[in-house]
Amino acid sequence: VQGWNVDPAEHPQAAVIDLAGAALYPGFIDSHVHLESAYFFQMGANLFGATDASSIAAAVEKTNAAHPERTFIIGFGFAPRDYDQWSLADLAVIDAVTGDKPAFLVDYLGHNAIANTALIKLADISAETPVPFGSKMGIEDGQLTGMMRESAMLLPSQALLTLFDDADIKTALHGALQRWASIGYTGCIDMMGGPGFRFMKPEIFWALEQEGKLPVRTHYCYTIFNLSDVDAALAYVGKDTPLTHFVGCKL
């Protein structure tokens, strides 16, 4: 803010807008968002309020029936009472409504997920598969229950990512950015990758900018899980555009 109570007579070339009693604030910036993950909200089942296998399955079945053409199922927002109590019986309830479509259902925290049997097979993982440090998979009687916690989510999700459509991600991202701008945000830092997904697609922000559709200045962090990821991050250095900036890495 450079000034207030400015005398309009001193600025004859300025446009004067009557706010009719409304307030005008500087723009806001959010320092930790995952706007590319808006894809989950556009394409996924709404799992908010679901706390057990039956309620999760009911929400998934509703979305699946509305979009039978989709070859995979995603969802977001469930909140079980006890993650460690998730069992093979619970997985069977999910499998009954997802069938042979790979399904990946993320909790409301974004740090835990359920992979159905079809996705477990697609990702070629088992109870013997090593998990990333600090994470774990639910196991019962030597079989995966489908509960993936923290970075163990990456094991099935990376197989599912290959099925995602960039055009759909772009549409969802544009909608999220428009919503963000409508409530006063002029900038954000998009963390892009998280414990279970790596939406490392700054090219989509660039495309929206080139089309004149990027309403929020975006700074993004490249997510690094392993030292080998450093080289991939370096590929984005020096490619900033007026509205899309690489600002470093998220470890």
N, C-alpha and C positions, 0 to 999 in steps of 0.2 A: 504494500500500500504506500503510495507516494504522497498522497495528500487527501484531505477531507475538507468539507465546507468550501470547495473551490468556487470561485466566482465565475460563472459561465461567460460573463462579459470579457474575461481575459482570454477566452479560448473561442473565438468566433467561428473557427472551422470545425469545432467539435460537434458531434451529434448529441442531442439532449434527449434522454429517455425518461418519461414520467413513470416511476415505479408504483404510483398509486398507493403509497403507504407500505409497499413491500420492502424487504431488506436486501441489500446486496453484499455478498461476502467474497473474499478471495477464494480461488479454487482450492480444493482439497487434494491431497495425495495419499494413497494407501500404500504402505511399505511392504505388504505381504499378501499377495493375492494369487489365485490359480485360475485366471479367467479362461485359459484354454480348456480347462476341465469342465467348463459350462456344457460341453458336449454330453456329459453325464445327465445333466438336467433336461436337455432337449431330447435325447434319445432314450433315456433310461426310465426305469420304473421308480415311482416316488415311494420310497420305503420309510418316510418319516412316520413315526408312530408305531411301526412294526417292532415287536420285541421278542418274538419267538418264530420258530420255523413256519408255523401255520399262517401267521399274519404276513410274514415275508413272502411266502408262497402265494398268498391271495393277491398281494399287490403285483407280483411278477406275472401271475396268470392273467390279470386284467390288462396289463400292458402288452403282453404277448398276443392276447386275443385281438387287440386293437391293431397290431402290426405283425400279422403272420408272415409277411414277406421278409422280415429281417432274419439274417442268418445267425445272429448271436443276440444275447440278452445282457444288458447292464442295468444297474440300479444304484441308488444312493440314499442313505439316511437311516438305516435300521439301527436299533440300540438294544441289544440283548441284555438281560439282567446279569448274566455271567458268561463271558466269552469262553471260559475254560470248560463249561458244561456242554458246549456244542458237540453233538454226537453223530455217529453214523446214521442213527434213526432220523435225526434232523436233516442230514444230507439227503436221505431218501425222500423226504417230503419235498425238498427243493427239486430233486431229480424228477419227481413225478409230474411237475408242471413245466419243466424246461426240456425234458426229453433229450434228444441228441444235439440240441443247440448249446454251444458253449455259453456259460453264464458267469458273470463276475459282478458281485453285489457288494458295494462298499458301505461301511457304516458311517454314522453321522460325524465321526471324528476324522475320517479319511485315513485312518491308520490301521484299519483291520478290514478284511473282506472275506467273502465266501466264494469259493470256486466250486462249481458243480462238477459232477463226474466227467461230463463231456469235455470240460475245459482242462481238467486234470489230465485226461488222456491226450488232448491236443498239445499240452505243454510237456508231455512225457515226463512227469514227475511222480515220485512215490514217497513212501515213508522213509526211504533210505537216501533221498536226495538231500545233499548238504544245504543248509539255509544260511543266508547272510548273517553276519555277526549281529547279535542283539534282537533277533527275531525268532519266531517259531511257527510250526505248522501243527494243527490239531491232529493227533494220532490216536486211534482206538483199535486194539487187537491187530496191530501191525498195518492198519489201513488209514489213509488220509480221510479225515472228516470233512475236509473242505475249508476249515477255518484257517485263514492265513493272517498272521499278525506281524505288523511293522513291515520290514523289507522283504519278508517272505512273500508278500503280495506280488513282488516283482516276478516270481517264478511262473505263475500262470498269466499275469497281466501282459508280459512282453509277447507272449504267443498271441494273445487276443488283439494287441495293438495292430498286428499285421492285417486284421480284418476291417479296421476303421477306415473311413473315407475322408480324405482331406477336405473335400467340398463341404461335407456335413460339419466338420470341426470348424471350418471358416464361418459357416452360417451361424453356428452356436456362439462362437467367439464374438462375431459382430453384434449379435443380440445382447450379449453380456456387456460389451463395451458401451453400447447405446444406453443400456440401463444404468451403467456406472456414471456416464456423463450426465444423465438426466437428474441425478441426485447431487450434482455439484462437483464430481471428481474431474480434475483436469490432468491427473497423472497417476501412475501406479508403478509398483515394482512387482512384476509377475515372476513368481518363483518357478513356474513351469513344471519342473519335476517334483514329485513327492515320494513318500515311502512306497507307494504301489504303482505309480504311473510316471512316465516321463514324456510329457507333451513337449518335446524339444523342437518346436516348429516356429521359430521367430519369422521364418519366411512368410507365414500367414499374416503376421502383423505388417510386414513390408508390403505385401500384396494389397491389403486394405488401405495402407497409406498411399500407394500409387494410384489407387482407384478413388482417392478422396473420401474414404469411408472410415478413417481411423479418428474417432472423436476424442481419444484420450492419449496423451503422451505416455509411451510405454518404455520402461526400463526393464530388462529381463536378466535373470541369473541362470546360468547353465548348471544343471544338477550333476554333481560328481559322486558316483558310488565307488569307483575304483580309480587307481592311478592311471589306468589306461584311458580313462575318460578325459584326461587333461588335454590330450592332443585334439580331441573332437571339439572341446571348448575353444581352444586357440584358433580354430578355423573361423570363428566369428569375430575375432579381434580386428578392428579397423574397417568394419562394414556398417558402421552406424549411419543412420539416415536422420533427417531432421526430427522425426517423432519416435524413432525406435532405436534404443541404445542398449548395447551390451555392457553391463556394469560389473560383471564378475561371476563368481561361482558360488553355488550353494553346496555345502558339504554334507 
